[in-house]
Amino acid sequence: MGGVGEPGGEPGPREGPVRLGAPLPTFCWEQIRPHNLPGDMWLVIERRVYDISRWAQRHPGGSRLIGHLGAEDATDAFHAFHQDLNFVRKFLHPLLIGELAPEEPSQDGHRNGSLCHQAAIQAQLAEDFRALRQAAKDMKLFEAKPTFFALLLGHILAMEVLAWLIIYLLGSGWVPSTLAALILAVSQAQSWYLQHDLGHTSVFRKSRWNHLAQQFVMGQLKGFSAHWWNFRHFQHHAKPNIFYKDPDVTLAPIFLLGESSVEYGRKKRRYLPYNHQHLYFFLIGPPLLTLVNFEVENLAYMLVCMQWRDFLWAASFYSRFFLSYLPFYSVSGALLLFVAVRVLESHWFVWITQMNHIPKEIGHEKHRDWASSQLAATCNVESSLLIDWLSGHLNFQIEHHLFPTMPRHNYHRVAPLVQALCAKHGLVYEVKPFLTALVDIVGSLKKSGNVWLEAYLQQ
């Protein structure tokens, strides 16, 4: 079944990429599957097999991100993450070593334990999803409205100016300071959403323009590294809710989620009282994520990875902030204002970003197809003008995960197509009321903690 040279043969030694005009060797999944190690990694994209072993370190999204897809069909991830596919294919061509044998399914059904019939169903789902994506392209749903994003940036800058004017005109008392901190926190939260759009290259047609604008928003308006955010966030999109691949759910030993609850319980691990994690979440989750965890992780990333441009952008934020407010406060007062803004912003960020993922399935790699893996890890929240603005349209989390480069103002238009796909294939398309989604975060933490305790107490 599809070895180099003859069907069923083992692949011979490779001396480089396939020569132009030469027949492509064929591979079966059994031969591809072992090539999932650093220094020995293959990918399947559009039924073609690529050896990315040496090139992975040069991958713009990082070797870790592309490594999470090793020895898998990465076709849909390839389409999801890249704007200009023809440009990216130029980098792939020298890495081409063969193609899938004609009798092989696009998805490696045996890798996730599925039967041949189920593998055929997965292949049909993948085909239907790609047709849906093409329909969205035909409807021009991947084209951004410049006015929409200009207004977003405008209202962020207006809030920054308004907060300063409040202190300038009303003084640095508790009331104006509290009001200014609230306005700055809203501005910071909305800046998260805008840089998120830019990081997914969903604003400008050219990727470079998106990246430059993201560095400005993330650096000058927020004080963080754009490269650090992309390093974290693209892994989350590639493998949502998968331990050791999605940084957002690899939270042990502080919090136990999903399958980690049973594992820690059976191994008698008790670093914290996990059956009370839904309570201490309020103390160390929403208040401190941005202020402590993100600040430390962000600084360490810039220094270790020598992202000096991002470092200068972040320094420009701190310079602007303290030069703006030191004339009205002492050093400790200005620092207190900064901490207040970060804590308020952190609450907003944690509740909004986790309501779509924490209550969903969390565990180890299942090697599902793209659509199934995204739907298993995400849910939507009911839409309204207020909720759309409050969440940066991340209440349409399903659509965002299926189509990361789609401008967010088009999520509501593609949603009916996604719902039809889910209905056809029996996939769950979950939509919750906003408050229910928030409560479910706490409920999921409590459930995982109780599962840990039960496993921990078993003899």
C-alpha positions in Angstrom: 0.0 0.0 0.0 1.9 2.9 -1.3 5.6 2.6 -0.4 8.3 4.2 -2.4 8.9 2.4 -5.6 6.2 -0.2 -5.4 2.9 -0.7 -3.5 3.4 -2.0 0.0 7.1 -1.4 0.0 8.9 0.5 2.8 10.1 4.0 1.8 13.7 4.1 0.8 16.3 6.7 1.8 15.4 10.2 0.7 18.2 12.3 -0.8 16.1 15.5 -1.1 12.9 16.8 -2.6 11.2 15.1 -5.5 12.7 16.2 -8.8 10.5 18.2 -11.2 8.6 15.9 -13.5 9.5 12.8 -11.6 6.6 10.5 -10.5 5.7 11.0 -6.9 6.3 8.2 -4.5 3.2 7.1 -2.6 2.8 6.4 1.1 0.2 4.8 3.4 -0.7 6.2 6.8 1.1 3.3 8.5 4.3 4.6 7.0 3.6 8.3 7.8 2.5 7.7 11.4 6.0 7.2 12.9 7.3 10.5 11.6 6.0 12.6 14.4 9.2 13.4 16.3 11.5 16.5 16.5 14.0 16.1 13.7 11.8 13.5 11.9 8.4 15.0 11.0 6.1 14.7 8.1 2.9 16.5 7.2 0.1 15.6 4.8 -1.5 18.6 3.1 -4.0 18.2 0.2 -2.9 14.5 0.0 0.7 15.4 -0.6 3.4 14.4 1.9 6.0 16.8 3.1 9.1 16.2 5.1 9.4 19.3 7.4 12.1 17.8 9.7 14.7 20.5 9.1 12.3 23.3 8.0 10.1 23.2 11.2 12.5 25.4 13.1 12.1 28.1 10.5 8.3 28.0 10.5 7.0 31.5 11.1 4.4 30.3 13.6 7.1 28.3 15.5 8.2 24.7 15.4 6.0 23.8 18.3 2.8 24.8 16.5 3.6 22.9 13.3 4.9 20.0 15.4 1.5 19.6 17.0 0.2 18.5 13.6 3.1 16.1 12.8 2.2 12.9 10.8 -1.4 14.2 10.4 -3.6 15.5 7.6 -3.0 19.2 8.2 -5.0 20.4 5.2 -7.7 22.2 7.0 -5.2 23.8 9.5 -3.1 24.9 6.5 -6.1 26.7 5.0 -7.3 28.0 8.4 -4.0 29.7 9.3 -2.8 31.2 6.0 -4.2 34.0 4.0 -2.1 33.8 0.8 -2.0 30.0 0.1 -0.1 30.4 -3.2 2.7 32.2 -1.5 2.9 29.6 1.3 3.0 26.8 -1.2 6.3 28.1 -2.6 7.9 27.2 0.7 6.2 23.8 0.7 7.4 22.7 -2.7 11.0 21.9 -1.8 9.8 19.8 1.1 7.6 17.5 -1.1 8.5 13.9 -0.8 5.4 12.1 -2.1 1.7 11.7 -1.9 -0.9 9.6 -0.2 -1.7 6.3 -2.0 -5.0 6.5 -3.9 -6.7 3.9 -1.7 -5.7 5.8 1.5 -8.4 8.1 3.2 -7.4 11.7 3.7 -7.8 11.2 7.5 -5.7 8.6 9.4 -8.7 6.7 10.8 -6.7 4.1 12.6 -4.8 6.6 14.6 -7.8 7.6 16.6 -9.1 4.1 16.9 -11.9 4.5 14.4 -13.1 1.8 12.1 -13.0 2.1 8.3 -16.6 3.1 8.2 -16.1 5.8 10.7 -13.0 7.0 8.8 -15.1 7.3 5.7 -17.6 9.4 7.6 -14.8 11.6 8.8 -13.5 12.0 5.2 -17.0 13.0 4.1 -17.2 15.6 6.9 -13.8 17.0 5.9 -15.0 17.2 2.3 -18.2 18.9 3.3 -16.4 21.4 5.5 -14.0 22.3 2.7 -17.0 22.9 0.4 -18.5 25.1 3.2 -15.2 27.1 3.4 -15.3 27.6 -0.4 -18.9 28.8 -0.2 -17.8 31.3 2.5 -15.1 32.5 0.2 -17.6 32.9 -2.7 -19.8 34.9 -0.4 -16.7 37.2 0.3 -16.9 36.4 4.0 -13.1 36.6 4.3 -13.1 40.2 3.2 -12.9 42.8 6.0 -14.7 46.1 6.2 -12.1 48.8 6.9 -14.7 51.1 8.5 -15.6 48.5 11.1 -12.0 48.1 12.3 -11.3 51.8 12.0 -14.2 52.5 14.4 -12.9 49.8 16.8 -9.4 51.5 16.9 -11.1 54.9 17.2 -13.2 54.1 20.2 -10.2 52.5 21.9 -8.1 55.7 21.4 -11.0 57.8 22.5 -11.3 55.9 25.8 -7.6 56.4 26.4 -7.9 60.1 25.9 -11.1 60.3 28.0 -9.5 58.6 31.0 -6.6 61.1 31.0 -9.0 64.0 30.6 -11.0 62.9 33.6 -7.9 63.0 35.8 -6.7 66.2 34.2 -10.0 68.0 34.7 -11.4 66.4 37.9 -8.2 65.7 39.8 -6.8 62.4 41.2 -9.4 61.7 43.9 -10.9 58.3 44.4 -14.0 59.0 42.3 -12.3 60.3 39.1 -9.4 57.7 39.6 -11.9 54.8 39.8 -13.8 56.1 36.8 -10.6 56.5 34.8 -9.4 53.0 35.8 -12.7 51.5 34.6 -12.5 53.3 31.3 -8.9 52.2 30.8 -9.8 48.6 31.6 -12.5 48.7 28.9 -10.0 50.2 26.5 -7.5 47.4 27.4 -10.0 44.7 26.9 -11.1 46.1 23.5 -7.4 46.3 22.5 -7.1 42.6 23.3 -9.8 41.9 20.7 -8.4 44.2 18.1 -4.8 42.7 18.3 -6.5 39.3 18.2 -8.1 40.2 14.9 -4.8 41.5 13.6 -2.9 38.4 14.8 -5.3 36.2 12.8 -4.6 38.4 9.7 -8.3 39.2 9.4 -8.1 43.0 9.0 -5.7 43.8 6.1 -5.3 41.8 2.9 -1.5 41.6 3.3 -0.2 39.6 6.2 2.7 42.0 6.8 0.3 44.9 7.4 -1.6 42.9 10.0 1.6 42.0 11.8 2.8 45.5 11.9 -0.5 46.8 13.1 -0.7 44.0 15.7 2.7 45.1 17.1 1.4 48.6 17.5 -1.8 47.6 19.3 -0.2 44.9 21.4 2.9 46.8 22.2 2.0 50.5 22.4 -1.6 50.2 23.5 -1.1 47.1 25.8 2.5 46.6 26.7 2.8 43.0 25.5 4.7 41.1 22.8 2.7 40.3 19.6 5.1 37.4 19.0 4.5 36.0 22.5 0.7 36.1 22.0 0.8 34.5 18.6 3.1 31.7 19.9 0.5 30.9 22.6 -2.6 31.5 20.7 -1.9 29.6 17.5 -1.2 26.5 19.5 -4.6 26.9 21.1 -6.3 27.1 17.7 -4.4 24.2 16.3 -5.2 21.8 19.2 -7.9 23.4 21.4 -8.4 21.8 24.8 -5.6 19.3 24.2 -3.2 18.9 27.1 0.5 19.9 26.4 -0.6 21.3 23.1 -3.0 24.0 24.1 -1.4 26.3 26.7 -4.8 27.6 27.8 -5.8 24.3 29.4 -2.4 23.0 30.5 -2.9 24.5 34.0 -1.9 21.7 36.3 -0.9 21.6 39.1 -2.8 24.9 39.9 -6.1 23.8 38.3 -7.2 20.4 37.2 -9.4 20.2 34.1 -11.0 17.3 32.3 -9.0 14.1 32.1 -6.2 15.5 34.3 -8.6 15.3 37.3 -8.7 11.5 37.2 -5.0 11.2 36.5 -4.0 13.3 39.5 -6.4 11.5 41.7 -5.2 8.0 40.8 -1.6 9.1 41.3 -2.5 10.5 44.7 -1.3 14.0 43.8 -2.5 16.8 46.0 -0.6 20.0 45.6 -3.7 22.0 46.3 -7.2 21.2 47.6 -8.6 20.7 44.1 -12.1 19.9 45.3 -12.1 23.6 46.3 -10.6 24.9 43.1 -13.9 26.5 42.0 -13.5 28.7 45.1 -9.8 29.7 44.9 -10.4 30.3 41.2 -11.9 33.7 42.3 -8.7 34.6 44.2 -6.0 33.7 41.7 -7.8 33.3 38.3 -9.6 36.4 37.1 -7.7 38.9 39.3 -4.2 37.8 38.6 -3.9 36.2 35.1 -3.1 39.4 33.2 -1.3 41.2 36.1 1.0 38.4 37.1 1.0 35.3 34.8 0.9 37.2 31.5 3.3 39.9 32.6 5.9 37.5 33.8 5.5 35.0 30.9 5.5 37.9 28.3 8.7 39.4 29.7 10.4 36.0 29.9 9.5 35.3 26.3 10.8 38.6 24.9 14.1 38.1 26.8 14.7 34.5 26.0 13.6 34.7 22.4 15.4 38.1 22.0 12.3 39.9 20.6 13.9 43.3 21.0 11.4 45.1 18.7 8.5 43.8 20.8 10.5 44.8 23.9 10.8 48.4 22.7 7.1 48.5 21.8 6.2 47.3 25.3 8.5 49.8 26.8 6.8 52.6 24.9 3.5 51.6 26.5 4.9 51.9 30.1 6.7 55.1 29.2 3.5 56.6 27.9 1.3 55.4 30.8 3.6 56.7 33.6 4.5 59.9 31.8 0.8 60.6 31.4 -0.2 60.0 35.0 2.9 60.8 37.1 2.1 64.5 36.9 -1.1 63.8 38.9 0.0 61.0 41.2 3.0 60.0 43.2 5.0 57.0 41.9 3.1 54.6 44.1 -0.2 56.3 43.1 0.5 55.8 39.4 1.5 52.2 40.0 -1.7 51.6 42.0 -3.7 53.0 39.0 -1.8 50.6 36.7 -2.5 47.6 38.9 -6.2 48.5 39.2 -6.5 48.7 35.4 -4.7 45.3 35.0 -6.9 43.6 37.6 -10.1 44.9 36.1 -9.0 44.0 32.6 -8.0 40.5 33.8 -11.4 39.8 35.1 -12.9 40.7 31.8 -10.4 38.7 29.8 -10.7 35.5 31.9 -14.5 35.3 32.0 -14.9 36.1 28.3 -12.2 33.8 26.9 -12.9 30.8 29.2 -16.7 30.7 28.9 -16.4 29.0 25.4 -13.8 26.4 26.3 -13.5 25.4 30.0 -16.9 23.7 30.1 -16.2 21.6 27.0 -14.2 18.4 26.6 -10.6 18.7 27.8 -8.1 15.9 27.5 -5.3 14.2 25.6 -4.9 14.1 21.8 -7.7 12.3 20.0 -6.4 13.0 16.4 -9.8 14.1 15.1 -10.4 15.9 11.9 -10.4 19.7 12.0 -14.1 20.4 12.2 -14.8 17.7 14.8 -11.9 18.8 17.0 -12.9 22.5 17.0 -16.6 21.7 17.7 -15.7 19.4 20.6 -13.7 22.2 22.3 -15.9 25.2 21.7 -19.4 26.5 22.2 -21.2 29.8 21.3 -23.0 32.3 23.5 -26.2 34.0 22.4 -25.7 37.1 20.3 -26.8 40.7 20.9 -25.2 44.0 20.1 -24.0 44.3 23.7 -22.7 40.7 24.0 -21.0 41.0 20.6 -19.2 44.2 21.7 -18.5 42.9 25.2 -16.9 39.7 23.9 -15.3 41.0 20.8 -17.5 38.7 18.8 -15.9 35.7 20.6 -19.4 34.6 21.5 -19.2 33.2 18.0 -16.4 30.9 19.1 -17.3 28.0 16.9 -17.2 30.1 13.7 -14.0 31.8 14.9 -12.3 28.4 15.5 -13.4 27.0 12.2 -12.4 30.1 10.3 -9.7 32.0 12.2 -8.9 34.4 9.4 -12.5 35.4 8.9 -13.2 39.0 10.0 -15.4 38.8 13.0 -18.2 41.0 11.6 -19.0 38.1 9.2 -19.4 35.4 11.9 -23.2 35.8 12.0 -23.4 35.3 8.3 -21.5 32.0 8.2 -23.2 30.7 11.3 -26.2 29.2 9.5 -23.9 27.3 7.1 -22.0 25.9 10.1 -25.3 24.9 11.8 -26.4 23.1 8.6 -23.1 21.2 8.4 -23.4 20.1 12.1 -27.0 19.0 11.6 -26.0 16.9 8.5 -23.2 15.1 10.4 -24.8 14.9 13.8 -22.3 17.3 15.5 -23.3 19.3 18.5 -23.6 23.1 17.8 -24.0 24.4 21.3 -25.3 27.9 22.1 -25.7 29.2 25.6 -27.1 32.3 27.3 -24.4 34.6 28.5 -24.9 34.2 32.2 -25.2 30.4 31.9 -21.9 30.4 30.1 -20.2 32.3 32.9 -21.7 30.0 35.6 -20.6 26.9 33.7 -17.0 27.9 34.2 -17.3 27.6 37.9 -19.5 24.5 37.6 -16.9 22.8 35.4 -14.1 23.6 37.9 -16.2 22.2 40.7 -17.0 19.0 38.7 -13.4 18.4 37.9 -12.4 19.0 41.5 -15.0 16.4 42.7 -13.8 13.9 40.1 -10.2 14.4 41.5 -11.3 13.9 45.1 -13.3 10.7 44.2 -10.3 9.2 42.4 -7.9 10.4 45.1 -9.9 8.6 47.9 -10.3 5.3 46.0 -8.1 2.5 47.4 
